[in-house]
Amino acid sequence: MSPRAETALGVRPAVHELVTRFRTFPCGAAVKASDQLDPALASSCGAIFVLRANGLELSPVIQRIHSAGKLAVVHLDLVDGLAADHTGVRWLARSGADAIISSHGQAVRAIRAEGVVAIQRLLCANLLGIELGLVAVARSQPDIVELLPGVILPEVADLVMARLTVPLLAGGFIHDAEAARRVLDAGALAVTTSERALWDPW
């Protein structure tokens, strides 16, 4: 979808900005430990996915991400000290998160209400899990969906892509450029990965 078409359809500017970053380079750097942050900030990724953090120490991390000219995406469910509820969402929004990830539909709706980009994780353990996840996504209406494990997208694309009306990210077990390209060819907007070799053009 072109930027003009997105605007015509009422896509929120914050969502458009994140999507634009991924169109420029289709990879988000997934940071799970403090020693990964500096390489992520120096990478070509336009968005940094903070997957592990202490809620009380998150604001300076987000400030560093913004100072590097990148967007901060925080996984609410994995931040120590925060619950996946309205209070946790408000804390992250006030800490400066540009987008917030959660697997919980109620949290996704709260994220959108705060004006932050809402990313819902769709965990795919089996076909039933995919079906239930797609039903949950339709109910909560996130801005973006992240499929895990992303490496399976080529196998389930026919089932998943036709049911989504929002962009899809794919994360998990994507360890090399070949796997990343297969996932993108299957319809993903971008991949999210902690593999540093994928944080710069491949």
MARTI-760881 format. One record per residue (C-alpha): y, x, z; residue in one letter. Coordinates in Angstrom, 2 decimals, always signed. Example, Ala and Ser with C-alpha at 12.3 -4.5 7.8 and 13.67 -1.06 7.14 Angstrom:
<rs>
         v         u         w   residu
     -4.50    +12.30     +7.80        a
     -1.06    +13.67     +7.14        s
</rs>
This chain:
<rs>
         v         u         w   residu
     +0.00     +0.00     +0.00        m
     +3.38     +1.38     -0.96        s
     +6.17     +1.86     +1.63        p
     +8.17     -0.87     -0.11        r
     +5.23     -3.28     +0.09        a
     +4.76     -2.44     +3.76        e
     +8.39     -3.25     +4.48        t
     +8.13     -6.51     +2.55        a
     +5.10     -7.50     +4.61        l
     +6.93     -6.85     +7.86        g
     +5.17     -3.64     +8.90        v
     +7.00     -2.30    +11.95        r
     +8.98     +0.92    +11.39        p
     +6.97     +2.80    +14.04        a
     +3.72     +1.92    +12.27        v
     +5.19     +2.88     +8.92        h
     +6.25     +6.28    +10.32        e
     +2.77     +7.06    +11.64        l
     +1.13     +5.94     +8.39        v
     +3.58     +8.09     +6.43        t
     +2.64    +11.14     +8.50        r
     -1.02    +10.58     +7.67        f
     -0.28    +10.15     +3.98        r
     +1.47    +13.51     +4.04        t
     -1.52    +15.17     +5.71        f
     -4.57    +13.00     +6.53        p
     -5.51    +14.53     +9.87        c
     -4.53    +13.98    +13.48        g
     -5.12    +16.81    +15.96        a
     -7.24    +15.54    +18.86        a
     -6.33    +17.51    +22.00        v
     -8.80    +17.39    +24.88        k
     -7.70    +20.47    +26.86        a
     -4.41    +22.22    +27.61        s
     -5.35    +25.31    +25.58        d
     -5.56    +23.15    +22.44        q
     -1.96    +21.95    +22.63        l
     -0.18    +25.04    +21.30        d
     -2.42    +25.34    +18.21        p
     -1.97    +21.62    +17.59        a
     +1.81    +21.92    +17.81        l
     +1.74    +24.79    +15.32        a
     -0.55    +22.93    +12.91        s
     +0.16    +20.81     +9.84        s
     -0.81    +17.62    +11.68        c
     +2.03    +15.13    +11.94        g
     +0.50    +13.40    +14.96        a
     -1.10    +14.81    +18.10        i
     -3.79    +12.69    +19.80        f
     -3.80    +13.35    +23.54        v
     -7.31    +12.41    +24.63        l
     -7.34    +13.88    +28.14        r
     -4.38    +14.15    +30.49        a
     -3.01    +13.57    +33.96        n
     -0.73    +10.55    +33.83        g
     +1.78    +12.16    +36.19        l
     +2.07    +15.27    +33.99        e
     +2.18    +13.53    +30.63        l
     +5.93    +13.24    +30.00        s
     +6.49    +17.01    +29.52        p
     +3.54    +17.14    +27.14        v
     +4.99    +14.31    +25.05        i
     +8.38    +16.02    +25.09        q
     +6.79    +19.20    +23.71        r
     +5.07    +17.20    +20.98        i
     +8.36    +15.57    +20.00        h
    +10.19    +18.91    +20.11        s
     +7.66    +20.19    +17.55        a
     +8.61    +17.29    +15.26        g
     +5.33    +15.45    +15.74        k
     +4.31    +12.02    +16.99        l
     +2.48    +11.59    +20.29        a
     -0.59     +9.34    +20.35        v
     -2.12     +8.87    +23.81        v
     -5.54     +7.42    +24.68        h
     -4.81     +5.06    +27.58        l
     -8.45     +4.72    +28.62        d
     -8.84     +8.48    +29.15        l
     -5.63     +9.33    +31.04        v
     -6.32    +10.17    +34.69        d
     -4.47     +7.95    +37.13        g
     -3.80     +5.08    +34.73        l
     -5.65     +1.82    +34.27        a
     -6.10     +0.16    +30.89        a
     -3.73     -2.65    +31.82        d
     -0.09     -3.69    +31.41        h
     +1.09     -1.21    +34.04        t
     -0.69     +1.69    +32.36        g
     +0.72     +0.66    +29.00        v
     +4.26     +0.47    +30.38        r
     +3.88     +3.91    +31.98        w
     +2.88     +5.48    +28.66        l
     +5.59     +3.64    +26.75        a
     +8.22     +4.87    +29.20        r
     +6.76     +8.37    +29.00        s
     +7.60     +8.37    +25.30        g
     +4.24     +7.76    +23.63        a
     +4.70     +6.79    +19.98        d
     +1.27     +5.17    +19.78        a
     -1.34     +4.22    +22.36        i
     -5.10     +3.96    +21.86        i
     -7.39     +1.64    +23.78        s
    -10.78     +0.01    +23.34        s
     -9.60     -3.01    +25.35        h
     -8.17     -5.99    +23.51        g
     -5.87     -7.04    +26.35        q
     -4.37     -3.55    +26.48        a
     -3.88     -3.57    +22.70        v
     -1.87     -6.77    +22.93        r
     +0.20     -5.28    +25.76        a
     +0.87     -2.16    +23.69        i
     +2.23     -4.23    +20.82        r
     +4.36     -6.22    +23.26        a
     +5.94     -2.93    +24.41        e
     +6.89     -2.14    +20.81        g
     +4.54     +0.84    +20.64        v
     +2.00     +1.36    +17.85        v
     -1.32     -0.10    +19.01        a
     -4.53     +1.64    +17.93        i
     -7.81     -0.03    +18.84        q
    -10.96     +2.04    +19.03        r
    -14.01     +0.53    +17.39        l
    -17.13     +2.12    +18.86        l
    -20.11     +1.87    +16.53        c
    -23.39     +2.43    +18.33        a
    -25.26     +0.02    +16.05        n
    -24.68     -2.84    +13.60        l
    -24.27     -5.38    +16.38        l
    -21.67     -3.16    +18.00        g
    -19.77     -2.97    +14.73        i
    -19.85     -6.74    +14.32        e
    -18.67     -7.39    +17.88        l
    -16.01     -4.72    +17.51        g
    -14.66     -6.29    +14.33        l
    -14.46     -9.66    +16.07        v
    -12.53     -8.04    +18.92        a
    -10.17     -6.35    +16.46        v
     -9.47     -9.66    +14.72        a
     -8.65    -11.21    +18.09        r
     -6.35     -8.47    +19.41        s
     -4.66     -7.61    +16.07        q
     -3.90     -3.90    +16.50        p
     -1.63     -2.01    +14.13        d
     -4.35     +0.53    +13.31        i
     -8.09     +0.80    +14.01        v
     -9.92     +4.02    +14.86        e
    -13.64     +4.04    +14.07        l
    -15.98     +6.18    +16.17        l
    -18.09     +8.04    +15.25        p
    -16.04     +8.41    +12.10        g
    -18.70    +10.39    +10.29        v
    -20.69     +7.16     +9.73        i
    -17.92     +5.44     +7.76        l
    -19.44     +6.18     +4.33        p
    -22.60     +4.37     +5.50        e
    -20.82     +1.29     +6.89        v
    -17.72     +1.11     +4.69        a
    -18.91     -2.02     +2.86        d
    -19.27     -3.79     +6.19        l
    -16.07     -2.52     +7.81        v
    -13.38     -2.09     +5.19        m
    -13.53     -5.63     +3.80        a
    -12.95     -7.02     +7.29        r
     -9.85     -4.98     +8.10        l
     -6.27     -5.80     +7.19        t
     -4.82     -2.69     +8.87        v
     -5.25     +1.06     +8.25        p
     -8.39     +2.77     +9.54        l
     -8.69     +6.18    +11.18        l
    -12.05     +7.89    +11.60        a
    -12.86    +10.22    +14.48        g
    -15.96    +11.86    +15.86        g
    -18.51    +14.33    +14.43        f
    -16.23    +15.26    +11.52        i
    -16.70    +19.02    +11.68        h
    -15.77    +20.29     +8.23        d
    -13.66    +19.55     +5.17        a
    -16.57    +18.10     +3.21        e
    -17.26    +15.51     +5.89        a
    -13.55    +14.73     +6.15        a
    -13.27    +14.15     +2.40        r
    -16.29    +11.83     +2.42        r
    -14.67     +9.74     +5.14        v
    -11.35     +9.58     +3.28        l
    -13.15     +8.63     +0.06        d
    -14.83     +5.80     +1.98        a
    -11.44     +4.29     +2.79        g
    -10.06     +5.95     +5.91        a
     -6.34     +6.66     +6.01        l
     -6.98     +9.85     +7.99        a
     -9.39    +11.63    +10.30        v
     -8.83    +12.56    +13.92        t
    -10.59    +15.69    +15.10        t
    -10.52    +18.52    +17.62        s
    -11.81    +20.95    +14.97        e
     -8.91    +23.39    +14.55        r
    -10.07    +24.40    +11.08        a
     -9.14    +20.88     +9.91        l
     -5.63    +20.92    +11.40        w
     -4.21    +22.65     +8.33        d
     -4.70    +21.85     +4.63        p
     -8.26    +21.91     +3.36        w
</rs>
